[in-house]
Amino acid sequence: MPEVEPMNKETQWKSVSFLGGIAAILSLIAIVFDIVIGSSMGANLSSLPQTAADKFVQIQQNPWLGLYNLDLLNTVNSLISIPVYFALYAVHCKTNLPIGALNIAALSKTMNISFI
């Protein structure tokens, strides 16, 4: 069985940074997509379903619109942005550890706010 060479820490941090960069680009695309969809629907907040029963009816009639109105795109965007925080930590932990720790704290707070 061939031995697998372990990756050095620098290579691991570079791959985390690269993944974070890709995630940041995808997150920006999702934000623009959300703005375009919201603007194309007229951004009329009074037309949104107000009760849980109305939301279930909307999901049955138009599943994609119902999920959009339940902020599915924002939830997906929050999940996509998780690697961005780890990449920020990877970049800052070598030079300024408190800033790196602050990035992880921001990730924690962002995830708590997103899923409440």
QUIVEN-V851417 format. One record per backbone hydrogen bond with DSSP energy under -0.5 kcal/mol. NH is the residue of the N-H (numbers start at 1). CO is the residue of the C=O. If there is no record, write none. Layout:
nh = <NH:NH>
co = <CO:CO>
//
This chain:
nh = <5:12:13:14:15:16:17:18:19:20:21:22:23:24:25:26:27:28:29:30:31:32:33:34:35:36:37:38:39:40:41:42:43:45:47:48:55:56:57:58:59:60:61:62:66:67:68:69:70:71:72:75:76:77:78:79:80:81:82:83:84:85:85:86:87:88:89:90:91:92:93:96:99:100:101:102:103:104:105:106:107:108:109:110:111:112:113:114:115:116>
co = <3:8:9:10:11:12:13:14:15:16:17:18:19:20:21:22:23:24:25:26:27:28:29:30:31:32:33:34:35:36:37:39:38:43:44:45:51:52:53:54:55:56:57:58:62:63:64:65:66:68:67:71:72:73:74:75:76:77:79:80:81:81:82:82:83:84:85:86:87:88:89:92:96:96:97:98:99:100:101:102:103:104:105:106:107:108:109:110:111:113>
//
